[in-house]
Amino acid sequence: MTDGIDPTVPPSGTGCVECDAAGGWWVHLRRCAQCGHVGCCDSSPSQHATAHFRESGHPVMASFEPGEDWFWDFEREVGLLGPALTPPTSHPEDQPAPGPQGRVPADWQDHVH
């Protein structure tokens, strides 16, 4: 296992764990490359991916968006290449961004960071 990356761990689900639990919404999704936690990006109102890093110390996240394969190292604040992760590697392609469908407010752009 590369430090902060365990390619054998599946994602925690198809949406941000905390936003789903609270009925919230997100702009884009990120996946912890160590434990699989799916959280929302820093443009999202709640920024759960960064909160997960701060709480867990897991340093690397991967995009959880269709067609994206990049990783981000929070500790070094750099993008990096990483191994293929256990599928699925993104939320379902029919799930909109921002999402999920039905929970994004009409004025969502006024709420992004």
N, C-alpha and C positions, 0 to 999 in steps of 0.2 A: 504494500500500500504506500503510495506517495503521501508525504505529510499532508494531512487534511483532506485526502481523497480516498474513498473506499468505493471502487467501481462496482462492487457486488451488492450494495445496498439499494433497494428500489425506492422511488419517491413515495412520500407519505400520502399522496393523493393527487387529484387533478386540479386543485385550487389551493389558495393560501389557507393553511390550517386555522389560523386565528381569525381571519376574515370570514371564513365559512362558519366558524363557531358563533361569531357575533352577528352574522347577517350582513357583513360589510362587502366591499368590492375593492378591486385592484386595477392598476394600469397594466403592469406586466408581472410575470412570476419568475422567481429564482428558486433554485434547488440547492440545499446544502450538499456539498460533494462528500461529506463525511457520514452524515446520518440520514440523508434523504428528505429532511424537513423542507416542505414547500412553503415559501413565504412571498410576500409582495415586495416589489422593488421600491427604491427610494423616491420615485415619482408618485407612488401611491400614497393615499392619505395616512396610512398607518405604518408603513415602512417595516414590516415584520421580518424581512430577510436580514436586514442590518440588526434588528433587535435580537434575532436568533444568534447571530455572531457574538453580540455583546454578552448575552446570557450564557451561551454554551462554550464560547471560545473556539468554535469550529471555524477555521480561517478561510476556507475556500467555498465559493458558491458557483453554480453553473446557471446559465440561462435556462429557463424552462419554457421557452417560446419556440413554436415550430420553425424549423429551418435555421436555428441559431445553435452554435456549438462552442461558445466561448465560456471561459472561467474567469473569476475575479478573486484575487487574494486580498482580503481585508487588511491583514497585518502589514503587508508590503505595499498595499494600494497600487497593484499592478494587475493587468490582464495576463493570462497565461494559457498555455496549451495543456490539455489534460487527456486522460484516457477516455475511451468510450464508457459511458455509464450504463448500468442496467436499465433496460426499457421499462416504461416509456420515457423518452428523453424530452418530452414536452407535454403541455396540456393538450387535450383533443383539438384537432384543427378546426372543428366546428364551434369551439368555444371562443367567443369574441374577446378582443382586447381593446379597450378595457372590458373587464368581465367581473363576475359571470353575468350572463344574460338575465335581465329582469331585476338586477340589483344596482345597476349603474345609474346614478341620477342624471337627468337631462343636462344639468349644468356641471357635469363632472370636471370639465376643464378648469373651472374655478377652484377646484379642490386639490389639484396636483401640486407637487413640490418641484 
